[in-house]
Amino acid sequence: MKYLIDKIGKTNTSVLFVCIMFLILELIGHRHGETSIEDILFFPAIFGFLSCIIIFGIAISLRSLFMMDEDYYDE
Amino acid sequence: MMNNFPPGFVMIIGALLIPFLPHIIRQIYMLVLIITSAYTLTLGFGIHTKITLMDFEFILFQSDPLTLPFAIIFHVAAVLNVMYGAHVKLWNQHMAIMSYSGAAIAAVHAGDLFTLFVWWEATAITSVFLIFAGKTKRSYGAAFRYLIVQIGSGMFLLAGAILLMSETGDAEFKNFDINSLYGQLIFIAFGIKAAFPLLNGWLQDAYPEASEIGTVALSVFTTKLAIFCFAKSFAGTDILILIGVFMTFFPMFFAIIENDLRRVLTYCLNSQLGFMIVAIGIGTELAINGAVAHAVVHILYKGLLFMGMGAVLYRTSTCKASELGGLFKYMPITAICTIIGAVSLSAFPLFSGFVTKTLILSALGKEGQVFAYFMLLFSSAGVLIYSGIRVPFFAFFANESKIKSKEAPLNMIIAMFSASILCILIGILPSYFYNILPYQIHYQPYDFSHIVGQIQLLGFSALAFICLWHFKIYPSEINSTILNSDWIYRKMLPGVCLPLLNLVKNLNQKFYKFLEYLFVTVKNIFANTMIRNKVFDREVGQDTLIVVQLFIVILVLIFMWKIYF
């Protein structure tokens, strides 16, 4: 625990633990979604994590295409 | 007499007095105007005011279950705007906001397309002054572009209304068929105001250039008025699902790389409008309720986020992520209110966004719209990192900023606090909120599946952001301009058309030179061969006489030949 706090900081450690708690919560009751694929164990967690990485990846790759100087329109 | 006034009308007429009132009395007067306007909402549903002009019956005040939630939230937002802008002593922005709010409220109650057109254009003309109030060179340019686009959208609406009138004989504001030409024209008019993909440039161009109080007002009315119009006229139109899906995820990528935090919020606004458009496209009672509910809470939490960023702009004179950071120390209340807005936006359970987003997702699930459902879920995860975390994080927490500032003025804090309370109350007591929606539903957002699913989705999205930040994959913010669809008319069209115009101009000049040359040449030929000392010259009378006589003789000969042969 102390190692984790030293390594990644207090806030990040607490977020990590809260996330693990959210996973444990799923085991307590029966979670079902609007579609059958959502019934896979920890689906929202995996979907959320991967979505953000994908969105971030696409956004960063778009930087070279859409990012211009600050005074691009003023020239 | 007062009962016959359409809601909002009192605010527009009353706004004329605003320049003549001293500062504090003006604020109280504006609140009285809003309350007077809101009083007319108690009249119940039905048509309340009509006038006949030029043999056409204008329905000025018509209310139904769909107008009520929009009318309520527009009045609430107008009150919040008055509170938020109370520190501004000059009258011009107050007058603009009051008449703008009034025009939007009156537009919601229009019963025919011509009345709607009048208020539609009124919202454009009154709101443009809020962008001018940004008082920068950029804001002047943005204001003119905004005005052209908004007036243009009104022209589409007018063309649609006239066509409808000529085809059916009346122009009632009701459900329209997308397959007809008038339906398509009206659809484009609404689509421009709802910031559809590729028609959205004006939104990200103009809103962030407005003054700090102007952006808050702008974020409330124009786009939500378009959402109302879609819900009234195009509910259940399938194409809206596709457009809405595209709208929800496309702006996300731009929001992540944008540096101006108010512009990030406009991309986010655009994405949330997509949620409403998808729901309207579904068109079931649950979906329409979801769209209306989402529009209502979106006004509150997006207004709150814009208020937070407006306060930051007011105190630090910048809203750029690359220049901000560490402001929590100096502006803790603003920070907390902004976080409440961000949490509501991200749809955390117990906050307003959750009780409306689940409505839309459930409606999609029930209709078996799997693709749209997962795209919206994808956007729900994304909204947390591009706006929910990013905006408060870069303004108040990330790297220590060199800017030191004071907490926001008291009036701003009161407005932000009120909006925060409303966001939380709607989240905690959704059943009371659902009562104002157009259709009676029994929906329970707080069940085990919804809660666990949503907190896992958001928790792990946050974890993804933390991983990206911790492992330094998240790039540092740099001052930049992100190209958007306004690039088409700001750079591409001038880039293509100006050389073309120059080409036409050059060709035109050459053509005129050629004509001139031709004229001079022909003139010279005549002069050389005929006039100077030649047959037609007056000085040489005998020659001329001979030629004329010969000419007459030939004519007579031809004439006789024609008669006798």
Interface residues (C-beta under 8 A of the other chain):
Chain A: I8 G9 N12 V15 L16 V18 C19 F22 L23 L25 E26 G29 H30 R31 H32 G33 E34 T35 E38 F42 F43 P44 A45 I46 F47 G48 F49 S51 C52 I53 I55 F56 I58 A59 I60 L62 R63 L65 F66 M67 M68 D69 E70 D71 Y72 Y73 D74
Chain B: K137 R138 G141 M252 F253 F254 I256 I257 L361 S362 L364 G365 K366 V370 Y373 F374 L377 F378 A381 G382 L384 I385 Y386 F448 S449 V452 G453 Q454 I455 Q456 L457 L458 G459 F460 S461 A462 L463 A464 F465 I466 L468 H470 I473 Y474 P475 N479 S480 T481 I482 L483 N484 R490 K491
